[in-house]
Amino acid sequence: MSNAVAGPGWILRHAGTVVAEVRDINGPEQVADKDDVTNQSSPNHYREWVTTLLDGGDVTFVCNHIPGDSSQIGLLTALQARGVESFTITNETGVGPSETTSFDARVTKWGSKMPHNKAATTDITLAVTGPVTIA
């Protein structure tokens, strides 16, 4: 039997406030930079790598655009203030154990789409700064 958890029910919070009507959440996708340290004595002529800097990656998500919603406007305000903000993504699906991903990030994109034949949306990108913790 699988222990997989369904997507619906994950809640994104910005500074403790639930962001309204978040649809898909992608990330954070953490990356370790590497540097090639291959040399004449490398075993069996294989490349050798050393890990250098860690990158918390980005978190991207789409919200149903809610005119005047303070949680969505708060993200635009954070972008304009250019500061570091706290975020969490919590499993509130009711399936499996509780899990919270916590990180600090800068809002680097806040864009609206108002198509003529679909729901209006707001696309957000967060650039994670520092470590990501999962508890």
N, C-alpha and C positions, 0 to 999 in steps of 0.2 A: 504494500500500500504506500502510495506517495505521501510525502509531507509537504507538497507544494502548497503555496498560498495564492489565492486569486488577487488580481490587481485592485479591484474596487475596495475602498475603505482605508486607503493610506491618506493621512492628513498631513498637509504641509503648513507649518507655522512660521511666521516672521515675527521675531521678538515676542513670542508667546501668543500672538494673534493668529487664528485660523485664516488662511487665505481662501477667499470665497470661490467656490465652484471650480476647483482645480481639476483638470481632466487627466492628461498624461504627465507623468513625472519621469524624467530621464536623468540618471546620475545620483550621486556624484561618481564620476569615473576617475579614479586616482591613477596616476602614472608615475613611474620612477624613470628619470632620465638616466642614460648610461653613457659611458665613454669607453671607446675602444682602447684597450691596453695591450693588444696583441704585440708580441715581440719575437725575436729570433728563437727564443727558447720556449715558446708556447707549446704545450703538449699536443702532439699529433697534428700540428699545423692547424689547430682550431683557433678561431678568434676567442679572445678573452675580454670580459667586460667588467667594469667597476660601476656600481650604482653611485650617482652623484646626487642631484637634487630631487626631492619629491614634489609632486604637483597634485593638489587636491582636485583638480579638474573643474568641470562645469556642471551645474544642474540646470536643466532646461525644463520648462513646463508651460502648458497652455491652460488658460482659464476661460470659461464662458465670460464674456465681457459684461459686467454689471455696472451700468452708468451710476456714478456717484458712490460706489462701494468703497468704504474707507480702507479695507484691507488691500484692495488692488491699487488704490491711489497711494497708499503707504509705500508700496514698492516703487512707484514713480518718484515719490519724495526721497526715498533712499538713494535712488540712482542720481538724482540731482544734487543730493548732499555729498555724494562721493565717499561715503564712509563705509566702515565694516559693520555688518549687521549679523545678528544671530538667527539661525534657522534650525528647525527640526522637521524630520519626516517620521511619522509614527504609524505603526501597524495598528489600526483600530478596526480591523476586519472582523474580529471576534473569532478568527480561526488561527490556531497555532499560538505560540507564545507571543507576548508583547515584544516589540522591538522598536527602538528609537535611534535614528541616525541624527547626530548633531554636528553642526559645523558653522563656521563664520564665513561670510561671503560678502562680496560687493555686487550690487545689482548693476549689470553691464548692458542689459537690453530690456526695454519695455516698449513693445510695439503692438498696435491694435490692427485688427483686420475686420472689415465690415463688408463681407461679400453680399451680393444681391440675392443669393439663393441658399445661404447657410447661416448658422448662428454666428454672431459677432464674437470674436475671441481676442484675447490679449496674450501675446507670447513674451515670456520672461526668460532671461538668462542670468544666472548667478555664477560668478567666478569665485570658487572656494579659495580661501586663504587660510593656511594652517592645516592642522590635522583634522580628520574626520573620525568621529567616535561612534561606535555602535554598542548599545547597551540593551 
